[in-house]
Each structure stands twice: as C-alpha cells, then as structure tokens.
C-alpha cells in the first residue's frame, strides 16, 4: 500500500485506488507473478521493512510509494526495491493537477507499469548472470558454446546445441545454458513444405 502523506484521512481512497490500479496493470504482464491486493494490504498503515514484507509474501521485489496532496495538486512517488538486498532498482515522482481522479490514476498506472517492466526484466537477467553454476563442467561446456552462440548462424547453432544440452544434463537448473540454447529447428516435413507445428 502507498502511504497517504497528505495528513488528510479522506485521501486514503485515492492512495488505495492508485495501488489497486497498479497491481491490476502489473498483473497483465505474463512473465512474472504479482501479489494480490488482499495479501499486500495486510501491511497498510504498518511500519514494516520491504525485505520483511517480501519474505512473508514470498516476493522478490517490492513496489512502495506515497501520495501527497496540496490544494488541487498531487505528488505520487514510487520505488521498486530488490527485497533481498534492499537496493532501489527504480524510483520516480509524478506531480499532477488533480482534476479527473480516474484519468490521473490511469496515467500514473501506465507510467509506473511501463517503467517497472523493463527494470524487472534487467534485474532478473542480472540475477541469473550472478548465479554460480552448480557444476563446473557445465560451466565449461557453456563457455565452449559461446563462440557458436554469438555467431548467430544456423550451422553454428548446430555446434552449440550439443554443448548446451550436455551442460543441462549436468546441471538442469543452469540459467545461462537455458538462455543460450537456441530454439529447436522448425521441421518442414508437412505437405507443401509448410513447417509443421505452425497454424
């Protein structure tokens, strides 16, 4: 929940509505899961560290923020935090005129979701890169595959595939081996030369 920093209890609805819109917007992104409003709102008006809340909710990242209103202006702040390290991955503030509440909530939601998605993707890529392989032989196989992977030619992909598959046999959870493994070749054994598996 975003903190209502205006000192006006009547502004709680705006802060809560803002968070609900952002949760809905983030939940439309299919490659990561978002904790529901009902679960996250148990921390409303409770001073709790982002790392503690994330641990209890099973979340890797936390979006926190606040809403401050003065006259017909509103300032909304938002920060994306890596729960494990407490490091801020992204932060922004938005100053707007409060003329149409719903239009403002829609605009800020689009801004926040649009900024968070690429920052989360980068954070996840960096996290996987930092992970040490559980098997040094798998690591060696991935290193040997890299010249073929970066060449981006079909014949080179054929050379990279066995190395990466062998690495995954040794360490099935090795993210780099999964990331570099090229997609399986499309079979063109369907009638008329149309690749099978494509509608």
C-alpha positions in Angstrom: 0.0 0.0 0.0 1.2 3.5 -0.8 1.4 5.8 2.2 -1.1 8.7 2.5 1.4 11.5 3.3 -1.1 14.4 3.0 -2.4 14.2 6.6 -5.9 14.1 5.2 -7.7 10.8 6.0 -10.1 11.5 3.1 -7.2 10.9 0.7 -6.8 7.2 1.7 -9.2 6.2 -1.0 -7.0 7.9 -3.7 -3.8 6.2 -2.5 -5.5 2.8 -2.2 -7.1 3.2 -5.6 -3.8 4.1 -7.1 -2.2 0.9 -5.8 -5.1 -1.2 -6.9 -4.8 0.1 -10.5 -1.0 -0.5 -10.5 -1.5 -4.1 -9.2 -4.1 -4.7 -12.0 -1.7 -3.2 -14.6 1.3 -5.3 -13.5 -0.8 -8.5 -13.3 -1.4 -8.2 -17.1 2.4 -8.8 -17.7 2.5 -12.5 -18.1 6.2 -13.3 -17.4 6.0 -12.5 -13.6 3.5 -13.0 -10.8 2.1 -10.2 -8.7 0.9 -10.5 -5.1 -2.8 -9.7 -4.8 -4.2 -6.6 -3.2 -5.8 -8.5 -0.4 -2.4 -10.1 0.6 -0.3 -6.9 0.2 -2.8 -4.7 2.0 -2.3 -6.5 5.3 0.7 -4.2 5.6 -1.4 -1.0 5.3 -0.5 1.5 8.0 2.1 -0.9 9.5 5.7 0.2 9.6 7.4 -2.8 8.1 10.6 -3.1 6.1 10.3 -4.0 2.4 12.6 -7.0 3.0 10.4 -8.4 5.8 7.1 -7.9 3.9 8.6 -9.6 0.8 9.9 -12.5 2.8 6.4 -13.1 4.3 4.7 -12.8 1.0 7.2 -14.8 -1.0 8.1 -11.8 -3.3 11.4 -11.0 -4.8 10.7 -7.3 -5.5 8.5 -4.7 -3.7 6.9 -1.6 -5.1 6.4 1.1 -2.4 5.4 4.7 -2.6 3.4 7.6 -1.2 0.8 10.1 -2.2 0.8 13.7 -1.1 -2.0 16.2 -1.9 -1.8 20.0 -1.6 -4.8 22.0 -2.9 -5.5 20.8 -6.5 -2.1 19.2 -6.9 -0.9 15.7 -6.1 2.5 14.2 -5.9 2.9 10.4 -6.2 6.3 8.7 -5.5 7.1 5.1 -6.3 10.2 3.0 -5.8 11.0 -0.6 -6.9 13.1 -2.4 -4.3 15.1 -5.6 -4.6 13.9 -7.3 -1.4 16.9 -9.5 -0.9 19.4 -6.6 -1.0 17.2 -3.6 -0.2 18.6 -1.8 -3.2 16.4 0.6 -5.2 16.2 -0.6 -8.8 14.0 2.4 -9.9 12.3 5.4 -8.4 10.2 8.2 -9.8 7.9 11.0 -8.7 4.9 12.4 -10.6 3.4 15.8 -10.0 0.0 16.3 -11.5 -3.1 18.5 -11.3 -6.0 16.7 -9.6 -8.8 17.4 -12.0 -10.0 13.9 -13.0 -9.2 11.2 -10.4 -9.7 8.2 -12.7 -7.8 9.8 -15.6 -4.9 10.6 -13.3 -4.9 7.0 -11.8 -4.8 5.6 -15.4 -2.0 7.9 -16.4 0.2 7.1 -13.4 -0.5 3.4 -13.7 0.7 3.4 -17.3 3.8 5.3 -16.4 4.7 3.0 -13.5 4.0 -0.2 -15.3 5.9 0.9 -18.3 8.9 1.8 -16.2 8.8 -1.3 -13.9 8.6 -4.0 -16.6 12.0 -3.3 -18.3 13.6 -2.7 -14.9 12.4 -6.0 -13.6 13.5 -7.8 -16.8 17.0 -6.3 -16.4 17.1 -7.2 -12.7 16.2 -10.8 -13.4 18.8 -11.1 -16.2 21.4 -9.7 -13.9 20.3 -12.0 -11.1 20.7 -15.1 -13.3 24.1 -13.9 -14.5 25.3 -13.6 -10.9 24.3 -17.2 -10.1 27.2 -19.5 -9.9 26.8 -22.8 -11.8 26.4 -25.8 -9.5 28.6 -27.8 -11.8 31.9 -26.5 -13.2 31.9 -29.0 -16.1 28.5 -27.5 -17.1 30.1 -24.0 -16.9 33.0 -25.2 -19.1 30.5 -26.5 -21.7 28.6 -23.2 -21.8 31.9 -21.3 -22.3 32.8 -23.6 -25.2 29.4 -23.0 -26.8 29.6 -19.2 -26.7 31.6 -18.6 -29.9 28.9 -20.6 -31.8 26.0 -18.9 -30.0 27.2 -15.4 -30.7 27.9 -16.2 -34.4 24.1 -16.4 -34.9 24.4 -18.8 -37.9 22.3 -22.0 -38.2 25.4 -24.1 -38.7 26.9 -22.6 -35.6 23.7 -23.3 -33.6 24.1 -27.0 -34.6 27.5 -26.9 -32.9 26.3 -25.1 -29.8 23.3 -27.3 -29.2 25.1 -30.5 -28.1 27.3 -28.5 -25.7 24.4 -26.7 -24.1 22.3 -29.9 -23.9 25.2 -31.6 -22.2 25.6 -28.7 -19.8 21.9 -29.0 -18.9 22.2 -32.8 -18.3 24.9 -32.0 -15.8 23.1 -29.0 -14.2 19.4 -28.9 -15.2 18.8 -25.6 -13.4 21.7 -23.7 -15.0 20.1 -20.5 -16.3 22.9 -19.5 -18.7 22.7 -22.8 -20.5 18.9 -22.4 -20.9 19.3 -18.8 -22.0 21.8 -19.6 -24.7 20.2 -22.7 -26.0 18.7 -21.8 -29.5 15.1 -22.7 -30.2 14.5 -26.1 -31.7 14.7 -26.1 -35.5 11.4 -25.9 -37.3 10.6 -29.1 -39.1 9.4 -28.7 -42.6 8.0 -32.2 -43.2 4.4 -31.1 -43.6 2.7 -31.3 -47.0 3.5 -28.5 -49.4 6.7 -27.6 -47.5 4.7 -25.8 -44.7 6.6 -26.1 -41.4 4.8 -28.4 -39.1 3.6 -27.0 -35.8 2.7 -23.6 -37.2 -1.0 -22.8 -37.6 
